[in-house]
Amino acid sequence: MAELIETWSRRSAEEDSMTEGHLWIWRAMIAAIPGDLQSARVLDVGCNQGGFLRELYDRRPFVEGVGIDLAEKAVALAQARKGARPLRYLAATNLSEAGSGFDIAFSHEVIYLIADLADHARQIAQALKPGAAYHAVTCCHRDNPLWPRWRPMIQEFSNLDVPDHSVAEIAAAFRSAGLLVSASRFLAASSIPLDGPSDYFPSDLDRIAVYAHWKLMISAQRPVP
């Protein structure tokens, strides 16, 4: 069973820069979700420092947002930064502590750090109301050609073990929990920042290929009885 930690990364600068670095992806995630969220209760799984829910609320207001994470220091920062928004952040090891009856749920680059996918899928199914969906966004999976390069790099600074999940394994876990699974390449038509070679991307062409082809929004919907 997962345990609470102080931070997920041993590199504080990397953790603190995530809001800025992920903002363009968060905005694409938000744009990819149809419908009106004004009456919705929203769950953010692996919320880290809370930036996604803040951005979502500022662009598409909702009734209530709950962010949950294992990292206690990150959750404290998220709570301090929420302002007057109807957000609540908590450090917890089980989604049941966030409540249930959520209209929509999200995670961004979180599912690849979850060792027990079947248990995660069961918790998601219990958290959602019938007809609601969980949108898990990731390019950290075995099918990404750069994953063999990334995984040992991430493990070097992560305070969590880094599993080796395939897209098929993620989908199978959600199906086993009775959820309806689909996926989209939601960045395929997005404008991708080209920052040149980096530790993660040997070239800008690699960056385009990964974001346009392997950055997936895997959606798991609780059926309506």
C-alpha positions as CSV (number, residue, x, y, z in Angstrom):
1,M,0.0,0.0,0.0
2,A,1.2,3.5,-0.8
3,E,2.4,5.7,2.0
4,L,2.5,9.5,2.5
5,I,5.7,11.2,1.4
6,E,7.0,14.8,1.7
7,T,7.5,15.4,-2.0
8,W,7.4,13.0,-5.0
9,S,10.7,14.3,-6.4
10,R,14.0,14.7,-4.7
11,R,14.7,17.7,-7.0
12,S,12.7,20.6,-5.5
13,A,13.4,22.8,-8.6
14,E,11.8,20.3,-10.9
15,E,8.8,20.0,-8.7
16,D,8.4,23.7,-8.4
17,S,8.7,24.3,-12.2
18,M,5.9,21.9,-13.1
19,T,3.1,24.5,-13.1
20,E,4.8,26.6,-15.7
21,G,6.1,23.6,-17.7
22,H,2.7,21.8,-17.8
23,L,0.4,24.8,-18.3
24,W,0.1,24.4,-22.0
25,I,-0.8,20.7,-21.6
26,W,-3.3,21.5,-18.9
27,R,-5.0,24.0,-21.2
28,A,-5.2,21.4,-23.9
29,M,-6.7,18.9,-21.5
30,I,-9.3,21.5,-20.4
31,A,-10.2,22.3,-24.0
32,A,-10.6,18.6,-24.8
33,I,-13.4,18.1,-22.3
34,P,-16.8,18.8,-23.7
35,G,-19.8,20.1,-21.8
36,D,-20.5,22.5,-19.0
37,L,-18.8,22.1,-15.7
38,Q,-20.7,24.8,-13.8
39,S,-22.6,22.3,-11.6
40,A,-19.7,19.7,-11.4
41,R,-17.7,18.3,-8.5
42,V,-14.2,17.7,-9.8
43,L,-11.5,15.3,-8.5
44,D,-7.8,15.8,-9.3
45,V,-5.8,12.7,-8.6
46,G,-2.1,13.3,-7.9
47,C,-2.7,17.1,-7.6
48,N,0.8,18.0,-6.6
49,Q,0.9,21.7,-5.9
50,G,-2.6,22.3,-7.1
51,G,-2.0,24.1,-10.4
52,F,-4.3,22.1,-12.6
53,L,-7.5,22.7,-10.5
54,R,-6.7,26.4,-10.2
55,E,-6.3,26.7,-14.0
56,L,-9.4,24.6,-14.6
57,Y,-11.6,26.7,-12.3
58,D,-10.3,30.0,-13.7
59,R,-11.2,28.9,-17.2
60,R,-14.3,26.7,-16.6
61,P,-15.7,27.4,-13.1
62,F,-17.3,24.5,-11.2
63,V,-19.0,23.9,-7.8
64,E,-16.3,22.1,-5.9
65,G,-12.8,20.7,-6.6
66,V,-10.9,18.2,-4.5
67,G,-7.2,17.5,-5.1
68,I,-5.5,14.5,-3.5
69,D,-1.9,13.5,-3.4
70,L,0.6,11.4,-1.4
71,A,3.0,14.4,-1.1
72,E,2.3,16.3,2.1
73,K,4.5,19.3,1.3
74,A,2.9,19.7,-2.1
75,V,-0.6,19.5,-0.7
76,A,0.2,22.2,1.9
77,L,1.4,24.5,-1.0
78,A,-1.7,23.8,-3.0
79,Q,-4.0,24.6,-0.1
80,A,-2.1,27.9,0.5
81,R,-2.4,28.9,-3.1
82,K,-6.1,28.2,-3.7
83,G,-7.3,31.7,-2.9
84,A,-11.0,32.1,-2.8
85,R,-11.6,29.2,-5.2
86,P,-13.9,26.4,-4.0
87,L,-11.0,23.9,-3.8
88,R,-9.9,21.5,-1.1
89,Y,-6.6,19.6,-1.1
90,L,-5.7,16.7,1.1
91,A,-2.7,14.3,1.6
92,A,-4.1,10.8,1.6
93,T,-3.3,7.3,0.4
94,N,-6.8,6.3,-0.7
95,L,-9.3,8.2,-3.0
96,S,-12.1,7.3,-0.6
97,E,-10.8,10.1,1.7
98,A,-11.7,12.6,-1.0
99,G,-15.4,11.5,-1.0
100,S,-17.5,10.1,-3.8
101,G,-20.1,11.2,-6.3
102,F,-17.7,13.2,-8.5
103,D,-18.9,14.3,-11.9
104,I,-15.5,14.2,-13.5
105,A,-11.9,13.3,-12.5
106,F,-8.5,14.0,-13.9
107,S,-4.8,13.1,-13.5
108,H,-1.8,14.3,-15.4
109,E,1.4,12.2,-15.5
110,V,0.3,10.3,-12.3
111,I,-0.9,6.9,-13.4
112,Y,2.6,5.8,-14.4
113,L,3.7,6.0,-10.8
114,I,0.8,3.9,-9.5
115,A,2.0,0.3,-8.9
116,D,-1.4,-1.4,-8.4
117,L,-3.5,-0.3,-11.4
118,A,-6.3,-2.7,-10.5
119,D,-6.7,-1.1,-7.0
120,H,-6.5,2.4,-8.5
121,A,-9.2,1.5,-11.0
122,R,-11.5,0.2,-8.3
123,Q,-11.0,3.4,-6.3
124,I,-11.8,5.5,-9.3
125,A,-15.0,3.5,-10.0
126,Q,-16.1,4.1,-6.4
127,A,-15.3,7.9,-6.6
128,L,-17.3,8.6,-9.8
129,K,-21.0,9.0,-10.0
130,P,-22.7,6.8,-12.7
131,G,-22.0,8.3,-16.2
132,A,-19.0,10.3,-14.9
133,A,-15.5,9.8,-16.4
134,Y,-11.9,9.9,-15.3
135,H,-9.4,11.3,-17.8
136,A,-5.8,10.1,-17.1
137,V,-3.3,11.8,-19.3
138,T,0.2,10.3,-19.7
139,C,3.0,9.7,-22.2
140,C,5.0,7.8,-19.5
141,H,4.2,4.3,-20.7
142,R,6.0,1.4,-22.2
143,D,4.6,2.0,-25.7
144,N,6.4,5.4,-25.9
145,P,9.7,4.8,-27.7
146,L,11.5,7.2,-25.4
147,W,10.2,5.4,-22.2
148,P,13.4,3.2,-21.9
149,R,15.4,6.5,-21.8
150,W,13.0,8.2,-19.4
151,R,12.2,5.5,-16.8
152,P,15.7,5.2,-15.2
153,M,16.1,9.0,-15.3
154,I,12.8,9.5,-13.4
155,Q,13.6,6.7,-11.0
156,E,16.8,8.4,-10.1
157,F,15.0,11.4,-8.5
158,S,11.6,10.0,-7.7
159,N,10.6,9.2,-4.1
160,L,8.3,6.6,-5.6
161,D,9.1,3.5,-7.5
162,V,8.5,3.8,-11.2
163,P,6.5,0.9,-12.7
164,D,6.6,-0.1,-16.3
165,H,2.9,-0.1,-17.5
166,S,1.8,-0.4,-21.1
167,V,-1.3,1.3,-22.5
168,A,-3.0,-2.2,-22.8
169,E,-2.3,-2.9,-19.1
170,I,-3.8,0.5,-18.0
171,A,-6.9,-0.1,-20.1
172,A,-7.3,-3.7,-18.9
173,A,-7.2,-2.5,-15.2
174,F,-10.0,0.0,-15.8
175,R,-12.1,-2.6,-17.7
176,S,-11.6,-5.0,-14.8
177,A,-13.3,-2.4,-12.5
178,G,-16.3,-2.3,-14.8
179,L,-15.4,1.0,-16.5
180,L,-15.8,1.8,-20.2
181,V,-12.3,2.7,-21.6
182,S,-11.4,4.9,-24.6
183,A,-8.3,7.0,-25.5
184,S,-7.4,10.0,-27.6
185,R,-4.2,11.7,-28.9
186,F,-5.5,15.0,-27.7
187,L,-2.3,16.9,-28.6
188,A,-2.3,15.7,-32.2
189,A,-3.4,19.1,-33.5
190,S,-1.9,21.2,-30.8
191,S,1.0,23.7,-31.2
192,I,3.9,22.1,-29.4
193,P,6.7,24.2,-27.9
194,L,10.0,23.4,-29.5
195,D,12.7,24.0,-26.9
196,G,15.5,22.1,-28.6
197,P,17.3,19.0,-27.3
198,S,17.0,18.1,-23.6
199,D,17.5,15.2,-21.3
200,Y,14.1,13.9,-22.2
201,F,14.0,14.8,-25.9
202,P,17.0,14.2,-28.1
203,S,15.5,16.5,-30.7
204,D,12.5,18.6,-31.4
205,L,11.3,16.0,-33.8
206,D,11.3,13.5,-30.9
207,R,9.3,16.0,-28.9
208,I,6.7,16.4,-31.6
209,A,6.4,12.6,-32.1
210,V,5.9,11.9,-28.4
211,Y,3.4,14.7,-27.7
212,A,1.4,14.3,-30.9
213,H,1.4,10.4,-30.9
214,W,2.1,9.0,-27.4
215,K,0.6,11.7,-25.1
216,L,-2.7,10.0,-24.5
217,M,-5.9,10.9,-22.6
218,I,-7.1,7.6,-21.4
219,S,-10.7,8.0,-20.3
220,A,-12.6,5.5,-18.0
221,Q,-16.3,6.1,-17.6
222,R,-18.5,4.5,-15.0
223,P,-21.6,3.1,-16.8
224,V,-25.1,4.2,-16.1
225,P,-27.1,1.3,-14.7
